[in-house]
Every structure is written in structure tokens, then in C-alpha cells.
Amino acid sequence: MKILNGLPISALKCEGCAGLWFKDGQVAVEQALEHAQIFDSAENKADDFFNQVREIDCPECAKPMSKMTDKTQFHIKYEMCTDCRGIFLDQGELLDLSEFTLTERLQQAIKTYQANIK
């Protein structure tokens, strides 16, 4: 656990894939975004395999986690436990969430526009 800006932010890092587990769910992820470089790293990203949404069980309650898509950045896929509400982000995803670039915004706007005209 790290204390940042007076807030305790808890994230566990997987030794195998370097993904991040946020027991406190979306609240912890939002608090950690401002300090993403402290928690996450895109360097030496293990393998694209780990960036794929896959079937994993919750580290907290061992139940299957649900596949989710970020509501702001549609290219970011993560897993969430529907029981305890914990969130698992692959390595680099917290950094990606913290950097919503102009290019990403334009790409997303184009995709949204194209989906709405069909």
C-alpha cells in the first residue's frame, strides 16, 4: 500500500505478468491514475498474451471475473470481480488510462460516429 496525497492506495503487482490488482476497485484505480508511473510500467512488457482479455479468477474471492471495457477509452479491456468489485489491469493499462491523448480521443470519436451512422 502506498500513501499518496494523503490517500492509502492499495495495488498488488503480479510477479508473473506484472498486472495490477486493485482490491478497492474503481475508487482505487481512479486514485492511482494520478500516480500511474509509480504503480505501473510499460517497459519490458511481458508479452501481448497478457494484454488479451482472458478467463481469470478473482485473487480475493476466487470467483470468475467479468470482462470489461473502459467507458472512456474503448481499447482498454480489463477484468472485474462482480462480487468484491476488485479490478485487474494488465501491465501498462493503468499508464494507458492515465494518458488519454488527443489522437486516442479522435480515433474514438470516429469509431463512435461510424457506429452511430449504421
C-alpha atoms as one frame of an Amber mdcrd trajectory, in Angstrom:
protein
   0.000   0.000   0.000   1.223   3.486  -0.833   0.073   6.722   0.809  -0.217
   9.358  -1.918  -1.781  12.779  -1.407  -2.986  11.516   1.977  -4.871   8.613
   0.368  -3.947   4.997   1.002  -3.900   3.299  -2.407  -3.576  -0.443  -2.426
  -2.421  -2.315  -5.512  -0.799  -5.717  -5.721   1.516  -6.473  -8.642   1.552
  -9.976 -10.111   5.090 -11.361 -10.232   4.275 -13.407 -13.336   2.622 -10.889
 -15.669   3.210  -7.556 -13.836  -0.545  -6.865 -13.891  -2.116  -4.835 -11.076
  -4.871  -5.966  -8.696  -6.927  -3.190  -7.084  -8.915  -4.731  -4.227 -10.830
  -1.483  -3.747 -11.957  -1.475  -7.381 -12.733   1.615  -9.405 -12.140   4.000
  -6.497  -8.557   2.761  -6.102  -7.933   2.825  -9.858  -9.128   6.434 -10.081
  -6.939   7.424  -7.121  -3.927   5.658  -8.656  -4.306   7.300 -12.095  -2.545
  10.478 -10.985   0.407   8.350  -9.856   0.304   5.701 -12.590   4.063   5.829
 -13.178   4.632   4.736  -9.555   2.363   1.697  -9.826   2.692   0.624 -13.445
   5.266   0.232 -16.171   5.007  -0.298 -19.899   8.716  -1.126 -20.085   9.653
  -4.731 -20.691   6.023  -5.619 -21.184   5.998  -9.375 -20.774   4.034 -10.480
 -23.810   0.959  -9.499 -25.802  -0.619 -12.659 -24.379  -1.030 -10.893 -21.043
  -2.773  -7.956 -22.702  -5.543 -10.181 -24.032  -8.751 -10.443 -22.062  -8.783
 -13.967 -20.681 -10.577 -16.121 -18.160  -9.095 -15.389 -14.737 -10.372 -15.874
 -11.214 -10.550 -13.132  -8.621  -7.459 -13.106  -6.385  -9.686 -12.076  -3.463
 -12.710 -14.416  -3.635 -11.614 -16.926  -6.336 -14.748 -16.411  -8.460 -14.562
 -15.905 -12.246 -14.014 -12.275 -13.162 -16.058 -10.399 -15.771 -14.526  -8.879
 -18.871 -14.959  -5.122 -19.002 -14.234  -2.278 -21.422 -13.225   1.127 -20.126
 -16.068   3.616 -20.650 -13.710   6.381 -21.773 -11.005   4.510 -23.670 -12.678
   1.652 -25.511  -9.402  -0.066 -26.451  -8.646  -0.830 -22.791 -10.028  -4.179
 -21.653  -9.746  -5.319 -18.048 -11.250  -7.809 -15.615 -13.527  -7.016 -12.664
 -14.978  -9.228  -9.937 -18.744  -8.791  -9.760 -18.753  -9.967  -6.126 -15.987
  -7.991  -4.398 -15.678  -5.331  -7.185 -11.877  -5.689  -7.401 -10.220  -4.768
 -10.697  -7.304  -6.383 -12.511  -5.358  -4.326 -15.067  -2.706  -5.818 -17.326
   0.769  -4.297 -17.291   0.710  -0.854 -18.902  -3.066  -0.386 -18.721  -3.021
   1.985 -15.746  -0.468   4.141 -17.588  -2.628   3.983 -20.711  -5.698   5.039
 -18.716  -3.775   7.998 -17.315  -2.765   9.234 -20.786  -5.903   9.838 -22.856
  -4.196  11.522 -25.800  -5.739  13.721 -28.463  -5.092  11.005 -31.064  -6.953
   8.443 -28.944  -9.849  10.862 -28.482 -10.091  11.450 -32.237  -9.893   7.732
 -33.046 -12.610   7.012 -30.525 -14.817   9.829 -31.852 -14.502   8.461 -35.387
 -15.399   4.920 -34.263 -18.371   6.214 -32.282 -19.575   8.287 -35.238 -19.221
   5.329 -37.616 -21.160   3.058 -35.234 -23.978   5.609 -34.940 -24.471   6.103
 -38.692 -25.006   2.387 -39.370
